[in-house]
Amino acid sequence: MAPIAIGDRVRIRLNRELGVAEGWYPGTVFRIDPYSAHRSFYWVELDPDAQALLGIRQISVLNPKNIQKLDLTST
């Protein structure tokens, strides 16, 4: 899979440890902050429906298992 870039549509996984409903939520990457040579913080602005449900507008994701680039070419 291609690397995630600013402007990419993604989905992020949240778990109950964060005090929110567990699941995958869609959004758009708006910033990337390097953490190490192999990892980065991906800042995601959640879609309006996810914002309303979670009460969160933006969130950062470090664990690559918790972010997936959406393939917008599939129908």
C-alpha positions as CSV (number, residue, x, y, z in Angstrom):
1,M,0.0,0.0,0.0
2,A,1.2,3.5,-0.8
3,P,2.3,5.7,2.1
4,I,-0.3,7.9,3.7
5,A,-0.1,11.6,2.8
6,I,-1.8,14.9,3.7
7,G,-5.2,15.0,2.1
8,D,-5.6,11.2,2.0
9,R,-9.0,9.7,3.1
10,V,-8.4,7.2,5.9
11,R,-10.2,5.4,8.6
12,I,-8.9,5.2,12.1
13,R,-9.7,2.6,14.8
14,L,-10.6,3.7,18.2
15,N,-11.0,1.4,21.2
16,R,-12.8,1.5,24.5
17,E,-9.7,2.5,26.3
18,L,-10.2,6.0,25.0
19,G,-13.7,6.2,26.5
20,V,-15.4,6.2,23.1
21,A,-17.4,3.7,21.0
22,E,-15.0,1.1,19.6
23,G,-14.8,0.9,15.9
24,W,-13.4,2.4,12.6
25,Y,-14.1,6.0,11.8
26,P,-13.5,7.9,8.5
27,G,-11.6,11.2,8.1
28,T,-9.0,13.1,6.2
29,V,-5.3,13.5,7.1
30,F,-4.4,17.1,7.5
31,R,-1.0,17.0,9.2
32,I,1.9,14.5,9.6
33,D,4.4,14.9,12.4
34,P,7.5,12.6,12.3
35,Y,8.1,10.6,15.5
36,S,11.0,8.4,14.5
37,A,12.6,7.1,11.3
38,H,9.8,4.6,10.8
39,R,6.7,6.2,12.5
40,S,4.8,9.4,12.4
41,F,1.8,11.0,14.1
42,Y,-1.0,11.2,11.6
43,W,-3.4,14.0,12.4
44,V,-6.9,13.2,11.1
45,E,-10.0,15.4,10.9
46,L,-12.9,13.1,11.4
47,D,-16.0,13.2,9.1
48,P,-19.0,15.2,10.5
49,D,-21.0,12.1,11.4
50,A,-18.0,10.7,13.4
51,Q,-17.4,14.1,15.0
52,A,-21.1,14.2,16.2
53,L,-21.0,10.6,17.5
54,L,-17.6,10.9,19.3
55,G,-17.5,14.6,20.3
56,I,-14.0,14.7,18.8
57,R,-13.1,16.8,15.7
58,Q,-9.4,16.0,15.3
59,I,-7.2,13.2,16.6
60,S,-3.6,12.0,16.1
61,V,-2.8,8.4,15.4
62,L,0.7,6.9,16.0
63,N,0.1,3.1,15.8
64,P,0.0,2.1,12.1
65,K,-2.4,-0.7,13.0
66,N,-5.0,1.9,13.8
67,I,-5.0,3.8,10.5
68,Q,-5.9,2.6,7.0
69,K,-5.8,4.5,3.8
70,L,-9.2,4.3,2.0
71,D,-9.2,3.1,-1.6
72,L,-11.5,5.6,-3.3
73,T,-11.2,3.9,-6.7
74,S,-13.3,0.8,-5.6
75,T,-17.0,0.9,-6.4
